[in-house]
């Protein structure tokens, strides 16, 4: 069967128990793939990658505090994971493969570690790690930007949450199929971070993208997309 081209919707509005939410969706077949963007990003963060996931069912979550979604931004990965869980419940998705880039990968890990509903069928961890320390210069720049422009507050909150994220001693508890993708030249979450995830998570597959940096899912979407599609093919449509 030839895959159909995805139908991209600019966004979809949600009512999450009285709190508005926004997601970007690609209609398609197969198990749902839920993607969580990195620091300061919104539901448009994975657009280049969506073009390389033809015919797939994808939901990109926009966390509060950006792109018109009322804030404040989640104070940490645990709070962000709780919000993502609410989004999936609001969409009527009982089970999904959950992925994230950078800080979003940390949120995906947090969601899987606290998953009592059986929501997470698998993980796609993109340029991320079990511990995510932010360079002091990045934090200082984010703080300065937030003082000058209130709209930058979500970006600062994300960097602070990223800096506080540490599940290095817990990731070995994860027991769902996991794909780990990293740019060979990633300097923010280096290759050793992804190797650690692949070593600690039983059965995890590690893919290193040559010539890519921290933004591998978008700058090298043509290479990353087929890898993710292959991973998704290992799941039943009902996950």
C-alpha positions as CSV (number, residue, x, y, z in Angstrom):
1,X,0.0,0.0,0.0
2,X,1.3,3.4,-1.0
3,X,1.3,5.7,2.1
4,X,-1.0,8.7,1.8
5,X,0.3,12.2,2.2
6,X,-0.4,13.6,5.7
7,X,-3.0,16.3,6.0
8,X,-1.4,19.0,8.2
9,X,-3.7,21.2,10.2
10,X,-2.4,24.6,11.3
11,X,-3.6,23.8,14.8
12,X,-6.4,22.3,16.8
13,X,-7.9,23.9,19.9
14,X,-8.6,21.7,23.0
15,X,-10.5,22.2,26.2
16,X,-8.5,20.6,28.9
17,X,-10.9,20.7,31.9
18,X,-11.5,24.4,31.3
19,X,-7.9,25.2,30.3
20,X,-7.3,25.8,26.6
21,X,-4.7,23.9,24.7
22,X,-3.2,23.9,21.2
23,X,-1.7,21.0,19.2
24,X,-0.5,20.5,15.6
25,X,-1.8,17.3,14.0
26,X,-1.0,15.2,11.0
27,X,-3.8,12.8,10.1
28,X,-2.6,9.4,9.1
29,X,-2.4,5.7,9.8
30,X,-0.5,3.6,12.3
31,X,0.0,4.2,16.0
32,X,-0.1,7.8,17.2
33,X,3.2,9.5,17.6
34,X,3.2,12.4,20.1
35,X,6.1,14.8,20.0
36,X,7.1,17.3,22.6
37,X,9.3,20.3,21.6
38,X,12.4,21.5,23.3
39,X,13.0,24.8,25.2
40,X,10.8,27.7,24.2
41,X,9.5,25.9,21.1
42,X,5.8,25.3,20.2
43,X,3.6,23.1,18.1
44,X,5.4,24.2,14.9
45,X,8.8,22.9,16.1
46,X,8.7,19.6,14.2
47,X,7.3,20.8,10.8
48,X,10.3,19.7,8.7
49,X,10.1,16.3,10.4
50,X,6.4,15.9,9.8
51,X,7.0,16.2,6.0
52,X,9.3,13.1,6.4
53,X,6.7,11.1,8.3
54,X,4.2,10.5,5.3
55,X,0.9,8.9,6.2
56,X,1.6,8.9,9.9
57,X,-0.6,10.0,12.7
58,X,1.3,12.7,14.6
59,X,0.4,15.1,17.4
60,X,2.8,17.9,18.3
61,X,2.0,19.3,21.8
62,X,2.3,23.0,22.6
63,X,3.1,23.5,26.2
64,X,1.5,26.5,28.1
65,X,3.1,29.9,27.9
66,X,3.7,30.1,24.2
67,X,1.9,30.4,20.9
68,X,-1.1,31.9,22.5
69,X,-1.6,29.1,25.0
70,X,-2.1,30.7,28.4
71,X,0.7,30.3,30.8
72,X,2.6,30.2,33.0
73,X,4.9,27.6,31.5
74,X,5.3,24.3,33.5
75,X,7.7,24.7,36.3
76,X,9.4,21.4,35.7
77,X,9.4,18.2,33.6
78,X,6.9,16.5,36.0
79,X,4.4,19.3,35.6
80,X,4.9,19.4,31.8
81,X,4.4,15.6,31.7
82,X,1.2,16.0,33.6
83,X,0.0,18.6,31.0
84,X,0.9,16.3,28.1
85,X,-1.0,13.5,29.8
86,X,-4.0,15.8,29.9
87,X,-3.7,16.7,26.2
88,X,-3.8,13.0,25.3
89,X,-6.7,12.3,27.5
90,X,-8.4,15.3,26.0
91,X,-7.8,14.0,22.5
92,X,-9.1,10.6,23.4
93,X,-5.7,8.9,22.8
94,X,-5.4,6.0,25.3
95,X,-2.0,4.8,24.2
96,X,0.8,6.4,22.1
97,X,4.5,6.4,21.2
98,X,5.8,9.5,22.9
99,X,8.8,11.4,21.7
100,X,10.6,14.6,22.5
101,X,13.5,16.7,21.5
102,X,16.0,18.0,24.0
103,X,14.0,19.2,27.1
104,X,11.0,17.6,25.4
105,X,12.8,14.3,25.6
106,X,13.2,14.8,29.3
107,X,9.4,15.4,29.5
108,X,8.8,12.2,27.6
109,X,11.1,10.3,30.0
110,X,9.2,11.8,32.9
111,X,5.9,10.9,31.5
112,X,7.0,7.2,30.9
113,X,8.4,7.0,34.5
114,X,5.2,8.2,36.0
115,X,2.9,6.3,33.6
116,X,0.2,4.6,35.7
117,X,-2.4,4.6,32.8
118,X,-0.3,2.5,30.4
119,X,-0.3,5.6,28.1
120,X,3.3,5.3,26.8
121,X,3.7,2.4,24.4
122,X,7.2,3.4,23.3
123,X,9.6,6.3,23.4
124,X,11.4,8.3,20.7
125,X,14.2,10.3,22.4
126,X,15.8,13.0,20.1
127,X,19.0,14.7,21.1
128,X,18.3,14.5,24.8
129,X,19.5,12.8,28.0
130,X,18.7,11.4,31.4
131,X,20.2,14.5,32.9
132,X,20.0,17.9,31.2
133,X,22.2,20.6,32.5
134,X,22.0,24.1,30.9
135,X,25.2,26.1,30.5
136,X,25.2,29.1,32.9
137,X,25.6,31.5,29.9
138,X,22.4,30.1,28.4
139,X,20.5,30.6,31.7
140,X,21.9,34.1,32.1
141,X,20.9,35.0,28.5
142,X,17.4,33.6,29.0
143,X,17.0,35.6,32.3
144,X,18.1,38.8,30.6
145,X,15.7,38.2,27.7
146,X,12.8,37.5,30.1
147,X,13.4,40.9,31.9
148,X,13.2,42.8,28.6
149,X,10.4,40.8,27.0
150,X,7.7,39.1,29.1
151,X,6.9,36.8,26.2
152,X,10.4,35.2,26.8
153,X,9.3,34.0,30.2
154,X,8.3,30.6,28.9
155,X,11.7,30.1,27.3
156,X,13.4,30.9,30.7
157,X,11.1,28.6,32.6
158,X,11.9,25.8,30.1
159,X,15.7,26.3,30.5
160,X,15.3,26.3,34.3
161,X,13.2,23.1,34.1
162,X,15.7,21.6,31.8
163,X,18.6,22.4,34.1
164,X,16.8,20.8,37.0
165,X,15.9,17.6,35.1
166,X,17.8,14.6,36.4
167,X,16.6,11.0,36.0
168,X,20.0,9.5,35.5
169,X,19.4,6.9,38.2
170,X,15.8,6.1,37.2
171,X,15.9,5.6,33.4
172,X,16.9,1.9,33.8
173,X,13.3,1.4,35.1
174,X,11.9,2.1,31.6
175,X,10.7,-1.0,29.9
176,X,9.0,0.2,26.7
177,X,10.5,-0.1,23.2
178,X,12.8,3.0,22.8
179,X,14.5,4.7,19.9
180,X,17.3,7.1,20.7
181,X,18.5,9.5,18.0
182,X,21.3,11.9,18.3
183,X,23.4,14.2,16.0
184,X,27.0,13.1,15.9
185,X,28.1,16.7,16.4
186,X,25.6,17.6,19.1
187,X,27.4,19.8,21.7
188,X,24.3,20.5,23.9
189,X,23.4,16.9,24.6
190,X,26.5,15.0,23.4
191,X,26.6,11.5,22.0
192,X,27.6,10.1,25.4
193,X,24.1,11.2,26.8
194,X,22.4,9.1,24.1
195,X,24.7,6.2,24.6
196,X,23.9,6.2,28.3
197,X,20.1,6.1,27.5
198,X,20.7,3.2,25.0
199,X,22.7,1.3,27.5
200,X,20.4,1.8,30.5
201,X,17.0,1.3,28.7
202,X,16.7,-2.4,28.0
203,X,16.4,-3.1,24.2
204,X,16.8,0.6,23.2
205,X,18.1,1.3,19.7
206,X,20.6,4.0,19.2
207,X,20.9,5.9,15.9
208,X,23.7,8.4,15.3
209,X,23.1,11.0,12.5
210,X,26.5,11.9,10.9
211,X,27.0,15.6,10.3
212,X,24.1,16.6,12.5
213,X,24.1,18.8,15.6
214,X,21.5,19.3,18.3
215,X,18.7,20.0,15.8
216,X,19.0,16.7,14.0
217,X,15.3,16.0,13.8
218,X,14.8,19.2,11.7
219,X,18.1,19.8,10.0
220,X,18.4,16.2,9.0
221,X,14.7,15.3,8.9
222,X,15.1,13.4,5.7
223,X,17.4,10.9,7.6
224,X,15.6,10.9,10.9
225,X,12.1,10.5,9.5
226,X,12.6,7.1,7.9
227,X,14.3,5.9,11.1
228,X,11.2,6.9,13.1
229,X,8.9,5.3,10.5
230,X,10.8,2.1,10.8
231,X,10.4,2.2,14.5
232,X,6.7,2.9,14.3
233,X,6.3,-0.1,11.9
234,X,7.2,-2.3,14.8
235,X,3.9,-1.4,16.6
236,X,0.4,-2.6,16.0
237,X,-2.0,0.2,15.0
238,X,-3.6,-0.1,18.4
239,X,-0.2,-0.1,20.1
